[in-house]
Amino acid sequence: MTATMLAGRLDLRSGGFAVEEVPVPHPGPGQVRVKVKAAGICLSDVHLIDGSLKPGRTTLDKVTLGHETAGVVDAIGPDVPAGWTEGRRVLLQAGERCGACADCVRFAPCRSVLTRGVDYDGGWAEFALASHHTLVALPDDLPFEQAAVIPDAVSTPWAAITATGQVRPARPAGVWGVGGLGAHAVQLLRLAGAAPVVAVDPLEAARERALDLGADLALDPADPDVRGRILAATSGAGLDLALDTAGVPAVREQAVRCLGHGGRLVLVGLGPAPLTVSDGIAFSYREQRILGHYGSAPAHVDELVTLARLHRLDLGRSVSATLPLAEAATGVERLQKKEGNPVRLILTP
């Protein structure tokens, strides 16, 4: 009889989500099977379940969700390089190259990767398959619950800050939205040397959390003098870098008004609304820029694991709560309603 396991599955035809019994997968050539120890619940998972986000490249009728995954190597398929042994602690990159498109064939830089838990089965399961090149070794003292969130909740703002936004030391930076992405962005801006760091969020608890994580100033976006207070905190210069982690038009308008000369707004949060600038003349005169951003590259995950291993980055406050895999639907509902103002909720199979 084939062994089975629990998995959180999304029916891409009906939109229904359920934790159900499925066969335990077996690793093929170049793959390992990972016994999942922790898997993050991301807002993208919520949007997949509510239908506002659609997988673009899958041919599956059902998919196991979860792109933030950590665990131990449980079984090894053929043609896996030496070094990946059973029992090795690992996290899984959030996606992998398809290996078939023109960019992959030419070995060109390609960010149109297949996403774990979207285009193929992810980590909301007792076991997950992974190509060996998507494995990242974990230090023994980094808990699985903290490691699991690195490939998106931490790596996405890190890439937005260091690669897209080109953060500069001792220059002011701001974060709009201090949720799963924004809370880490505050920490990472401080780590990268931005100063002062300003956080903007409508929730008092989120503003308090931002200050606890290293923000120098935390503001309510409803404050009519947000721009004035940011100018005062930056000696009149305005922000050199602003991050929109909410994907909301009103946030973008406010953030642009708070930029200084040459300032950059990076769109980290995804939103379908049109992108507008109310004062195009001032925007051009000040030589400002709005930059799109999506996800991160494998190198960013490697960098963050190194920073965590060397205790430069503390993810201890990233895990708001853990839930059994069987309660995945409850976790999705809690995140959707923002119960307890979570940074990340973690499933533990």
TORDREN-800275 format. One record per residue (C-alpha): residue in one letter; x, y, z. Coordinates in nm, 3 decimals. Example, Ala and Ser with C-alpha at 12.3 -4.5 7.8 and 13.67 -1.06 7.14 Angstrom:
+-----+---------+---------+---------+
! res !       x !       y !       z !
+-----+---------+---------+---------+
!   A !   1.230 !  -0.450 !   0.780 !
!   S !   1.367 !  -0.106 !   0.714 !
+-----+---------+---------+---------+
***
This chain:
+-----+---------+---------+---------+
! res !       x !       y !       z !
+-----+---------+---------+---------+
!   M !   0.000 !   0.000 !   0.000 !
!   T !   0.130 !   0.346 !  -0.093 !
!   A !   0.212 !   0.563 !   0.208 !
!   T !   0.014 !   0.884 !   0.236 !
!   M !   0.063 !   1.223 !   0.397 !
!   L !  -0.132 !   1.539 !   0.473 !
!   A !  -0.107 !   1.829 !   0.228 !
!   G !  -0.282 !   2.166 !   0.196 !
!   R !  -0.421 !   2.152 !  -0.158 !
!   L !  -0.582 !   2.421 !  -0.373 !
!   D !  -0.819 !   2.304 !  -0.647 !
!   L !  -0.736 !   2.537 !  -0.935 !
!   R !  -1.063 !   2.456 !  -1.111 !
!   S !  -1.309 !   2.516 !  -0.828 !
!   G !  -1.096 !   2.738 !  -0.604 !
!   G !  -1.158 !   2.510 !  -0.306 !
!   F !  -0.888 !   2.459 !  -0.044 !
!   A !  -0.857 !   2.159 !   0.188 !
!   V !  -0.600 !   1.963 !   0.384 !
!   E !  -0.622 !   1.612 !   0.247 !
!   E !  -0.441 !   1.279 !   0.224 !
!   V !  -0.215 !   1.239 !  -0.082 !
!   P !   0.058 !   0.989 !  -0.170 !
!   V !   0.404 !   1.057 !  -0.029 !
!   P !   0.617 !   1.170 !  -0.327 !
!   H !   0.932 !   0.991 !  -0.438 !
!   P !   1.237 !   1.187 !  -0.559 !
!   G !   1.327 !   1.160 !  -0.925 !
!   P !   1.661 !   1.237 !  -1.094 !
!   G !   1.827 !   1.541 !  -0.937 !
!   Q !   1.565 !   1.565 !  -0.662 !
!   V !   1.555 !   1.515 !  -0.289 !
!   R !   1.258 !   1.461 !  -0.063 !
!   V !   1.243 !   1.693 !   0.236 !
!   K !   1.059 !   1.619 !   0.558 !
!   V !   0.896 !   1.957 !   0.618 !
!   K !   0.950 !   2.107 !   0.963 !
!   A !   0.806 !   2.454 !   0.901 !
!   A !   0.618 !   2.634 !   0.623 !
!   G !   0.513 !   2.998 !   0.617 !
!   I !   0.167 !   3.133 !   0.536 !
!   C !   0.210 !   3.429 !   0.301 !
!   L !  -0.044 !   3.684 !   0.185 !
!   S !   0.016 !   3.546 !  -0.165 !
!   D !  -0.127 !   3.215 !  -0.040 !
!   V !  -0.435 !   3.401 !   0.082 !
!   H !  -0.475 !   3.563 !  -0.260 !
!   L !  -0.436 !   3.228 !  -0.437 !
!   I !  -0.715 !   3.084 !  -0.223 !
!   D !  -0.948 !   3.385 !  -0.267 !
!   G !  -0.885 !   3.382 !  -0.641 !
!   S !  -0.732 !   3.729 !  -0.676 !
!   L !  -0.399 !   3.571 !  -0.773 !
!   K !  -0.383 !   3.307 !  -1.046 !
!   P !  -0.094 !   3.069 !  -1.125 !
!   G !   0.038 !   3.157 !  -1.467 !
!   R !   0.246 !   2.859 !  -1.570 !
!   T !   0.104 !   2.545 !  -1.414 !
!   T !  -0.076 !   2.261 !  -1.590 !
!   L !  -0.195 !   2.104 !  -1.263 !
!   D !  -0.558 !   2.075 !  -1.156 !
!   K !  -0.453 !   2.087 !  -0.790 !
!   V !  -0.143 !   2.226 !  -0.625 !
!   T !   0.002 !   2.199 !  -0.275 !
!   L !   0.054 !   2.555 !  -0.151 !
!   G !   0.357 !   2.694 !   0.032 !
!   H !   0.668 !   2.867 !  -0.104 !
!   E !   0.837 !   2.927 !   0.234 !
!   T !   0.969 !   2.588 !   0.345 !
!   A !   1.238 !   2.443 !   0.573 !
!   G !   1.309 !   2.088 !   0.688 !
!   V !   1.553 !   1.799 !   0.666 !
!   V !   1.657 !   1.587 !   0.370 !
!   D !   1.463 !   1.260 !   0.397 !
!   A !   1.541 !   1.073 !   0.072 !
!   I !   1.774 !   1.129 !  -0.221 !
!   G !   1.705 !   1.058 !  -0.588 !
!   P !   1.954 !   0.965 !  -0.860 !
!   D !   2.212 !   1.216 !  -0.985 !
!   V !   2.210 !   1.436 !  -0.674 !
!   P !   2.560 !   1.573 !  -0.605 !
!   A !   2.751 !   1.448 !  -0.303 !
!   G !   2.703 !   1.655 !   0.008 !
!   W !   2.324 !   1.644 !   0.025 !
!   T !   2.284 !   1.364 !   0.274 !
!   E !   1.985 !   1.238 !   0.466 !
!   G !   1.927 !   1.441 !   0.780 !
!   R !   2.080 !   1.761 !   0.636 !
!   R !   1.895 !   2.073 !   0.755 !
!   V !   1.780 !   2.282 !   0.458 !
!   L !   1.550 !   2.552 !   0.339 !
!   L !   1.406 !   2.553 !  -0.011 !
!   Q !   1.435 !   2.841 !  -0.257 !
!   A !   1.090 !   2.976 !  -0.344 !
!   G !   1.121 !   2.874 !  -0.708 !
!   E !   1.340 !   2.733 !  -0.980 !
!   R !   1.420 !   2.793 !  -1.342 !
!   C !   1.202 !   2.602 !  -1.585 !
!   G !   1.501 !   2.463 !  -1.779 !
!   A !   1.315 !   2.488 !  -2.109 !
!   C !   1.263 !   2.851 !  -2.211 !
!   A !   1.509 !   3.051 !  -2.418 !
!   D !   1.661 !   3.227 !  -2.118 !
!   C !   1.730 !   2.898 !  -1.941 !
!   V !   1.878 !   2.745 !  -2.256 !
!   R !   2.110 !   3.046 !  -2.299 !
!   F !   2.186 !   3.053 !  -1.923 !
!   A !   2.074 !   3.415 !  -1.927 !
!   P !   1.952 !   3.590 !  -1.611 !
!   C !   1.593 !   3.474 !  -1.573 !
!   R !   1.351 !   3.573 !  -1.301 !
!   S !   1.051 !   3.411 !  -1.469 !
!   V !   1.101 !   3.108 !  -1.252 !
!   L !   0.846 !   2.845 !  -1.165 !
!   T !   0.721 !   2.927 !  -0.815 !
!   R !   0.699 !   2.658 !  -0.548 !
!   G !   0.347 !   2.625 !  -0.416 !
!   V !   0.207 !   2.807 !  -0.719 !
!   D !   0.332 !   2.643 !  -1.038 !
!   Y !   0.428 !   2.314 !  -0.870 !
!   D !   0.371 !   2.148 !  -0.533 !
!   G !   0.501 !   2.339 !  -0.233 !
!   G !   0.567 !   2.294 !   0.135 !
!   W !   0.225 !   2.283 !   0.302 !
!   A !   0.275 !   1.909 !   0.338 !
!   E !   0.452 !   1.653 !   0.551 !
!   F !   0.704 !   1.596 !   0.269 !
!   A !   0.810 !   1.808 !  -0.030 !
!   L !   1.021 !   1.740 !  -0.337 !
!   A !   1.297 !   1.981 !  -0.434 !
!   S !   1.556 !   1.997 !  -0.710 !
!   H !   1.898 !   1.980 !  -0.546 !
!   H !   2.000 !   2.321 !  -0.679 !
!   T !   1.715 !   2.484 !  -0.485 !
!   L !   1.847 !   2.360 !  -0.149 !
!   V !   2.022 !   2.594 !   0.094 !
!   A !   2.205 !   2.442 !   0.391 !
!   L !   2.102 !   2.573 !   0.733 !
!   P !   2.318 !   2.628 !   1.040 !
!   D !   2.224 !   2.412 !   1.337 !
!   D !   2.128 !   2.709 !   1.556 !
!   L !   1.876 !   2.865 !   1.314 !
!   P !   1.527 !   2.734 !   1.402 !
!   F !   1.325 !   2.591 !   1.115 !
!   E !   1.036 !   2.830 !   1.187 !
!   Q !   1.264 !   3.129 !   1.134 !
!   A !   1.449 !   2.981 !   0.838 !
!   A !   1.127 !   2.904 !   0.651 !
!   V !   1.034 !   3.271 !   0.605 !
!   I !   1.367 !   3.375 !   0.455 !
!   P !   1.290 !   3.283 !   0.090 !
!   D !   1.013 !   3.543 !   0.059 !
!   A !   0.915 !   3.742 !   0.366 !
!   V !   1.277 !   3.841 !   0.421 !
!   S !   1.444 !   3.798 !   0.081 !
!   T !   1.187 !   4.004 !  -0.110 !
!   P !   1.242 !   4.326 !   0.092 !
!   W !   1.617 !   4.253 !   0.106 !
!   A !   1.632 !   4.240 !  -0.275 !
!   A !   1.411 !   4.550 !  -0.300 !
!   I !   1.642 !   4.740 !  -0.066 !
!   T !   1.984 !   4.629 !  -0.188 !
!   A !   1.929 !   4.555 !  -0.558 !
!   T !   1.630 !   4.751 !  -0.689 !
!   G !   1.639 !   5.037 !  -0.441 !
!   Q !   2.018 !   5.065 !  -0.416 !
!   V !   2.013 !   5.166 !  -0.049 !
!   R !   2.284 !   5.410 !   0.058 !
!   P !   2.432 !   5.427 !   0.409 !
!   A !   2.337 !   5.723 !   0.627 !
!   R !   2.059 !   5.824 !   0.385 !
!   P !   1.694 !   5.836 !   0.499 !
!   A !   1.454 !   5.557 !   0.403 !
!   G !   1.087 !   5.487 !   0.467 !
!   V !   0.859 !   5.184 !   0.473 !
!   W !   0.486 !   5.206 !   0.410 !
!   G !   0.313 !   4.903 !   0.565 !
!   V !   0.473 !   4.715 !   0.854 !
!   G !   0.326 !   4.369 !   0.795 !
!   G !   0.508 !   4.054 !   0.685 !
!   L !   0.730 !   4.231 !   0.431 !
!   G !   0.748 !   4.571 !   0.595 !
!   A !   0.850 !   4.449 !   0.940 !
!   H !   1.152 !   4.281 !   0.786 !
!   A !   1.219 !   4.583 !   0.566 !
!   V !   1.259 !   4.799 !   0.878 !
!   Q !   1.517 !   4.557 !   1.020 !
!   L !   1.700 !   4.524 !   0.690 !
!   L !   1.717 !   4.898 !   0.623 !
!   R !   1.878 !   4.945 !   0.961 !
!   L !   2.115 !   4.655 !   0.892 !
!   A !   2.213 !   4.812 !   0.559 !
!   G !   2.289 !   5.147 !   0.726 !
!   A !   1.993 !   5.360 !   0.616 !
!   A !   1.931 !   5.647 !   0.860 !
!   P !   1.689 !   5.760 !   0.974 !
!   V !   1.441 !   5.478 !   0.910 !
!   V !   1.077 !   5.588 !   0.901 !
!   A !   0.782 !   5.346 !   0.923 !
!   V !   0.428 !   5.439 !   0.820 !
!   D !   0.129 !   5.220 !   0.912 !
!   P !  -0.233 !   5.286 !   1.017 !
!   L !  -0.221 !   5.031 !   1.301 !
!   E !  -0.080 !   5.148 !   1.633 !
!   A !   0.047 !   4.797 !   1.712 !
!   A !   0.234 !   4.787 !   1.382 !
!   R !   0.393 !   5.126 !   1.452 !
!   E !   0.502 !   5.008 !   1.796 !
!   R !   0.648 !   4.696 !   1.639 !
!   A !   0.838 !   4.905 !   1.387 !
!   L !   1.000 !   5.108 !   1.664 !
!   D !   1.089 !   4.787 !   1.846 !
!   L !   1.250 !   4.653 !   1.527 !
!   G !   1.467 !   4.960 !   1.482 !
!   A !   1.267 !   5.235 !   1.314 !
!   D !   1.364 !   5.586 !   1.424 !
!   L !   1.017 !   5.727 !   1.361 !
!   A !   0.676 !   5.564 !   1.317 !
!   L !   0.385 !   5.760 !   1.170 !
!   D !   0.014 !   5.712 !   1.103 !
!   P !  -0.060 !   5.776 !   0.732 !
!   A !  -0.379 !   5.957 !   0.839 !
!   D !  -0.165 !   6.222 !   1.009 !
!   P !  -0.211 !   6.534 !   0.789 !
!   D !   0.152 !   6.631 !   0.847 !
!   V !   0.327 !   6.306 !   0.748 !
!   R !   0.538 !   6.487 !   0.488 !
!   G !   0.626 !   6.768 !   0.728 !
!   R !   0.732 !   6.527 !   1.001 !
!   I !   0.949 !   6.330 !   0.758 !
!   L !   1.111 !   6.650 !   0.632 !
!   A !   1.179 !   6.752 !   0.992 !
!   A !   1.334 !   6.413 !   1.069 !
!   T !   1.557 !   6.432 !   0.760 !
!   S !   1.675 !   6.792 !   0.804 !
!   G !   1.454 !   6.897 !   0.515 !
!   A !   1.601 !   6.650 !   0.267 !
!   G !   1.313 !   6.403 !   0.233 !
!   L !   1.354 !   6.031 !   0.178 !
!   D !   1.626 !   5.889 !  -0.041 !
!   L !   1.442 !   5.556 !  -0.062 !
!   A !   1.081 !   5.458 !   0.007 !
!   L !   0.927 !   5.112 !  -0.002 !
!   D !   0.558 !   5.049 !  -0.066 !
!   T !   0.486 !   4.704 !   0.078 !
!   A !   0.108 !   4.753 !   0.070 !
!   G !   0.041 !   4.792 !  -0.304 !
!   V !  -0.216 !   5.067 !  -0.242 !
!   P !  -0.248 !   5.379 !  -0.467 !
!   A !  -0.290 !   5.619 !  -0.172 !
!   V !   0.031 !   5.483 !  -0.019 !
!   R !   0.224 !   5.546 !  -0.338 !
!   E !   0.097 !   5.901 !  -0.370 !
!   Q !   0.194 !   5.979 !  -0.011 !
!   A !   0.534 !   5.812 !  -0.042 !
!   V !   0.620 !   6.006 !  -0.359 !
!   R !   0.540 !   6.334 !  -0.183 !
!   C !   0.790 !   6.240 !   0.088 !
!   L !   1.081 !   6.171 !  -0.147 !
!   G !   1.377 !   6.404 !  -0.170 !
!   H !   1.572 !   6.506 !  -0.478 !
!   G !   1.670 !   6.190 !  -0.667 !
!   G !   1.456 !   5.980 !  -0.431 !
!   R !   1.332 !   5.638 !  -0.533 !
!   L !   1.003 !   5.463 !  -0.458 !
!   V !   1.019 !   5.084 !  -0.490 !
!   L !   0.690 !   4.901 !  -0.541 !
!   V !   0.727 !   4.587 !  -0.331 !
!   G !   0.360 !   4.515 !  -0.264 !
!   L !   0.162 !   4.406 !  -0.568 !
!   G !  -0.155 !   4.591 !  -0.664 !
!   P !  -0.366 !   4.600 !  -0.983 !
!   A !  -0.464 !   4.967 !  -0.965 !
!   P !  -0.320 !   5.216 !  -1.219 !
!   L !   0.003 !   5.387 !  -1.120 !
!   T !  -0.030 !   5.766 !  -1.120 !
!   V !   0.175 !   6.066 !  -1.010 !
!   S !  -0.041 !   6.366 !  -0.920 !
!   D !   0.233 !   6.627 !  -0.968 !
!   G !   0.438 !   6.517 !  -1.267 !
!   I !   0.628 !   6.845 !  -1.295 !
!   A !   0.761 !   6.826 !  -0.938 !
!   F !   0.840 !   6.456 !  -0.986 !
!   S !   1.050 !   6.531 !  -1.293 !
!   Y !   1.210 !   6.845 !  -1.149 !
!   R !   1.325 !   6.649 !  -0.845 !
!   E !   1.455 !   6.368 !  -1.071 !
!   Q !   1.266 !   6.106 !  -0.877 !
!   R !   1.201 !   5.746 !  -0.983 !
!   I !   0.938 !   5.476 !  -0.929 !
!   L !   1.077 !   5.125 !  -0.961 !
!   G !   0.889 !   4.798 !  -0.996 !
!   H !   1.010 !   4.503 !  -0.794 !
!   Y !   0.923 !   4.134 !  -0.773 !
!   G !   1.060 !   3.863 !  -0.545 !
!   S !   1.430 !   3.792 !  -0.508 !
!   A !   1.715 !   3.595 !  -0.660 !
!   P !   1.872 !   3.282 !  -0.504 !
!   A !   2.179 !   3.485 !  -0.408 !
!   H !   1.967 !   3.704 !  -0.180 !
!   V !   1.853 !   3.399 !   0.016 !
!   D !   2.214 !   3.281 !   0.047 !
!   E !   2.315 !   3.625 !   0.179 !
!   L !   2.042 !   3.625 !   0.442 !
!   V !   2.127 !   3.276 !   0.564 !
!   T !   2.488 !   3.392 !   0.603 !
!   L !   2.375 !   3.701 !   0.798 !
!   A !   2.157 !   3.485 !   1.023 !
!   R !   2.438 !   3.232 !   1.072 !
!   L !   2.672 !   3.511 !   1.182 !
!   H !   2.402 !   3.656 !   1.410 !
!   R !   2.378 !   3.982 !   1.219 !
!   L !   2.008 !   3.922 !   1.155 !
!   D !   1.762 !   3.821 !   1.428 !
!   L !   1.443 !   3.659 !   1.299 !
!   G !   1.319 !   3.561 !   1.643 !
!   R !   1.032 !   3.810 !   1.625 !
!   S !   0.924 !   3.703 !   1.277 !
!   V !   0.720 !   3.405 !   1.394 !
!   S !   0.392 !   3.535 !   1.535 !
!   A !   0.242 !   3.189 !   1.594 !
!   T !   0.264 !   2.827 !   1.483 !
!   L !  -0.024 !   2.601 !   1.382 !
!   P !  -0.048 !   2.232 !   1.290 !
!   L !  -0.069 !   2.164 !   0.917 !
!   A !  -0.422 !   2.031 !   0.968 !
!   E !  -0.525 !   2.386 !   1.070 !
!   A !  -0.392 !   2.555 !   0.756 !
!   A !  -0.735 !   2.698 !   0.667 !
!   T !  -0.756 !   2.857 !   1.013 !
!   G !  -0.413 !   3.015 !   0.963 !
!   V !  -0.517 !   3.156 !   0.626 !
!   E !  -0.828 !   3.310 !   0.783 !
!   R !  -0.625 !   3.461 !   1.069 !
!   L !  -0.382 !   3.619 !   0.824 !
!   Q !  -0.661 !   3.745 !   0.602 !
!   K !  -0.829 !   3.913 !   0.900 !
!   K !  -0.491 !   4.023 !   1.044 !
!   E !  -0.583 !   3.872 !   1.380 !
!   G !  -0.313 !   3.968 !   1.626 !
!   N !  -0.129 !   4.176 !   1.363 !
!   P !   0.097 !   3.885 !   1.258 !
!   V !   0.434 !   3.908 !   1.085 !
!   R !   0.425 !   3.541 !   0.983 !
!   L !   0.215 !   3.244 !   1.081 !
!   I !   0.397 !   2.910 !   1.048 !
!   L !   0.257 !   2.566 !   0.975 !
!   T !   0.435 !   2.277 !   1.149 !
!   P !   0.353 !   1.940 !   0.988 !
+-----+---------+---------+---------+
***
